Amino acid sequence: MLIRRPDDIAPSDITPRALFDRRREFLRLSAGAALAGMLPAAQAKLGPGRASVLSSTETQTPLKHVTGYNNYYEFGTDKEDPARTAHALRVRPWTLSIEGLVKQPKTLGIEDILKLAPLEERIYRLRCVEGWSMVIPWLGFPVASLLKQVEPLGSAKYVEFITAVQPETMPGVGSRVLDWPYIEGLRLDEAMHPLAIIAVGLYGDVLPNQNGAPLRLVVPWKYGFKSGKSIVRIRLTDSEPRTSWMKSAPREYGFYSNVNPEVDHPRWSQATERRIGEFSKRTTLMFNGYGEQVGQLYTGMDLRKQF
Amino acid sequence: MNLALIKPPLFIVCLAPLAWYAWGVQADTLGANPIEAVTRGLGTWALNFLLITLTVTPLRKYSGWAWLGRLRRMLGLFVFFYATLHLSTYLWFDQFFDWPAIAKDILKRPFITVGMISFALLVPLAATSNAFAIRKLGGRRWQELHRSVYLIALLAVLHYSWMVKADLSKPLIYAAVVGVLLGLRVWWRVQERNRQLAGAYLPKPRGRIISIAVKK
């Protein structure tokens, strides 16, 4: 017979896991801060961040390619332009305002955003609409953690992400290549999906400017352009936001822009992709291989029409 | 002008872009996506050589250096050379010789369609770039055939601009240069026609003839 001895510690005395973690986090951060005080600011590391079950185990794209091959048109339309010119981007002070159909509109400083939730490492595939892909270890937290801060109203259906325009640091915004500021959007349930994150770093370190410092969206099952960089404003709305690419070429870019090998871009095939660093092409996977997690968001939708 | 002194070094210079990309692949200096860099680079150079070839005649005309005309064939064949390499990189590294996929791509994607038409039009020009073909065709027919290079120039720029995602600035620069080079030909034609008309007929009076009363 099994005799259960009462626990010699009352449940109320047990530190809740979340609080425990936050204390660890605090210790870690304060130790980090003390260390950071002694080091030049640029060397302050953000990571490594907690490991996540949502991470891919594929070979990661080398850092030099992740930071040297970017589409960030505000800094020029050539892939090498952002690495050359984005150092000018002013990332401090930085505020993010969250507004629209929310109970508690808020403006948060970047320092508060970095402390908002424990940072996780999320190793995701990134598939560009142009037919290339990478595997990037991001550092960030779920978009949901951010949106919970402002308590979206029941009427909120969409989330609009508005990114920075700094004419004095961004040589590209002088041209009319796209409609500035660069705007992206998600349906609220997409934004609340655990895979959708706000990234503040990559490869265990602060996000490089050319990758969208100081904070950007990462939605791994959609084409890369959906993941807006250097976000300054988030708006919750009841109508579908018109994104910059939809305005630029409505026939070519839809609101959803889920990675879909069966729906071609009008000017190139989406059936295959070249993983940066590889010679042969790979077959592109539905929802960039995240179908199991996100497929249910689109049940009943004709993804050929709602591309 | 002794062309034997110019042609061999020019030939070497024309190979420089290819050498640059070959070295770049070896030394890994072409960035994160070297295959794309090579494909686009070779296409750009095919277009560059096309514009250079189209510059020969105006340059000859305005400088008076008649010998320039004798470099045109070599430059034109370099257009074909780079266009062939450009097409090969597409067939090999982009499609891995998947012929059904290539056929679908040509039919479905306008910028590929236009690129293929441009290349197809280049083939007869390259094939007839020899004295035998000129003799066989006769000067006039040969020249008529080779006028399709103007159409090729337009199609090549269209191919480039349809390939680009949003920033049309570079294709527009090429379009402007092609515009000037083709515009010159149109302008010469108009002048030539006026000259012929002037030779054939007496000049017609312009405007109305009015009588002027002269005071005595």
Chai-1 contact restraints between the chains, C-beta under 6 A:
chainA,res_idxA,chainB,res_idxB,connection_type,confidence,min_distance_angstrom,max_distance_angstrom,comment,restraint_id
A,H65,B,A32,contact,1.0,0.0,6.0,A-B,restraint_1
A,G68,B,A32,contact,1.0,0.0,6.0,A-B,restraint_2
A,Y69,B,A32,contact,1.0,0.0,6.0,A-B,restraint_3
A,T77,B,D167,contact,1.0,0.0,6.0,A-B,restraint_4
A,V177,B,A166,contact,1.0,0.0,6.0,A-B,restraint_5
A,V177,B,D167,contact,1.0,0.0,6.0,A-B,restraint_6
A,S248,B,A166,contact,1.0,0.0,6.0,A-B,restraint_7
A,R267,B,R109,contact,1.0,0.0,6.0,A-B,restraint_8
A,R267,B,F111,contact,1.0,0.0,6.0,A-B,restraint_9
A,I276,B,A32,contact,1.0,0.0,6.0,A-B,restraint_10
